[in-house]
């Protein structure tokens, strides 16, 4: 055997053991890398879940913000009011200038809206759907159909003070005739 061959034979096992050791290190590093990638994937999945939860909460808040808040009358209106109405203009045969009417008005609200109930002889005569604007109250009734008449009534109360509210009631009757009444509301003593 030559010297070169002897050296190859002697160092060959060391050469394989070095390769084996390097392979073990590479395998160990690959396993560690796979473990880190798995942890990262878990964190990424958790992050995605948190993002979805955040989006869900924001959507819930947006929906909540779009749901109209229940409107209510100011406390100063939540009493019974005596009304005194006098016809000021009319081109309807049913209403004569100077006609007077008295009724009790009750401002109420619930989850469906704001209303004013008009009571005459202890019976609800008319229900107005209402709006409270900055400096006035606007009331509208749906068209009322009965055997006698077909009318629409609207009210604008634009002079609002602590113990007196004034405005105008407009009645549109059959054949588009109109009658206008001055309205004065004062706290009811009943």
ABEGO torsion letter per residue (X at the ends): XBAAAAAAAAAAAAAAAAAAAAAAAAAAAAAAAAAAAAAAAAAAAAAAAAAAAAAAAAAAAAAAAABBBBBBBBAAABBBBBBBBBBABBABAABBBGBBBBBBBBBBBBAAEBBBBBBBGGBBABBBBBBBBAABBBBBBBBBBBAABBBBBBBBBABBBAABBBEBBBBBBBGGBBBBBBBBBBBBAX
